[in-house]
Each structure stands twice: as C-alpha cells, then as structure tokens.
Amino acid sequence: MTLKQVQGILIVIINRNLPGELKVANIKSAKKRAVQSETHRKHNVGLKSTYRTYIKKVEALTIANKKEEAVKAFKEAIPIIDQMVSKGILHKNKAARHKSRLSNKIKKLK
C-alpha cells in the first residue's frame, strides 16, 4: 500500500496481484510453498477441465436424443468423476449429484 498526494487530496493506492502473478513472502519456506501451490493449482485446473468435458459429452448426447451413445459416454464419465473425488478435486456429494442428474437425463430418453 502506498500513499500519494494529488491536488491536496491524499490517495491510498493498494497494490493488487495481477492474475497469474505470485505474491511471495520473504521466508524461504513460504516462497517454496507459494511455488508449490501455484503448480498444484495449474494441475488441478486441468483435471477439472477433464471431468467437465466428460459431463458435457453426456449432456450433449442426451440433448441430441442419442441414448445408446449417451449410455456409453456415461459409463466412461463415471470412473473419471470418481477419480476426481479420490484426488480431492471434487466433493463426493457434488460427484454424486452429477452422476444422478446425468443418469436421470439418460433414463428420460426414449
């Protein structure tokens, strides 16, 4: 935080991190931890994207009214969703909700 005076008015400027910019502490272990957490964050973003893609595939097939293909995609998506739960990317209740809603959409197809 810095103070700046413009035309007799005191302005407080707060330094904020830009997206992707690391704000690192002075202690060596804190610096290391910041780098580790950024690495883990990037890895987790990729995993989240993967499970979302599988869910979108199933939803797209249910909208297109293709039951057999939707069932196959659903069977592929279930283990991926369960993996995300075991890795801590997804909460078990959220995973159960996704699986339940997808299966209900598939059951409604003719």
Number of C-alpha atoms within 10 A of each C-alpha: 8 8 10 11 9 8 5 7 8 10 11 11 10 9 8 9 9 8 6 7 9 12 11 13 12 7 9 10 10 12 14 12 14 16 15 11 11 14 11 11 12 10 11 16 11 11 18 14 11 15 20 14 13 17 21 14 15 26 19 12 18 21 13 11 16 15 19 13 14 24 18 11 18 21 12 14 23 18 12 17 24 19 16 19 17 12 11 11 16 17 14 15 10 12 17 15 12 15 18 12 13 21 15 11 17 22 12 10 14 7
